[in-house]
Amino acid sequence: MSGHHREPPSPEALNDAIRTLWVRAGEQQRPLTSDEQRIYQVLVAAWAEATQVEQGLAA
């Protein structure tokens, strides 16, 4: 691990990235590629974690 603390992306930023993947595929009228599916799964997992962290801070 590196010494400096990196701020995790916000749920909104992750949500935008997820939406961008789907929009790009939709414009080209194709399903997500295997690479895009991998990225999507990572983004969704990160988004779920980020929303839980935000709820934890809000409590």
JOPEZI-V858188 format. One record per pair of residues at least 4 apart in sequence whose C-alpha atoms are under 7 Angstrom apart, sorted by sequence separation. I is the first residue (numbers start at 1). J is the second residue. D is the distance in whole Angstrom. If there is no record, write none. Layout:
I/J/D
I/J/D
This chain:
9/13/6
10/14/6
11/15/6
12/16/6
13/17/6
14/18/6
15/19/6
16/20/6
17/21/6
18/22/7
19/23/6
20/24/6
21/25/6
22/26/6
23/27/6
24/28/6
25/29/6
26/30/6
32/36/5
33/37/6
34/38/6
35/39/6
36/40/6
37/41/6
38/42/6
39/43/6
40/44/6
41/45/6
42/46/6
43/47/6
44/48/6
45/49/6
46/50/6
47/51/6
48/52/6
49/53/6
50/54/6
51/55/6
52/56/6
53/57/6
54/58/6
55/59/6
9/14/7
25/30/5
32/37/6
25/31/6
25/32/6
18/40/6
18/43/7
14/43/6
14/47/6
11/47/5
11/50/6
10/50/7
11/51/6
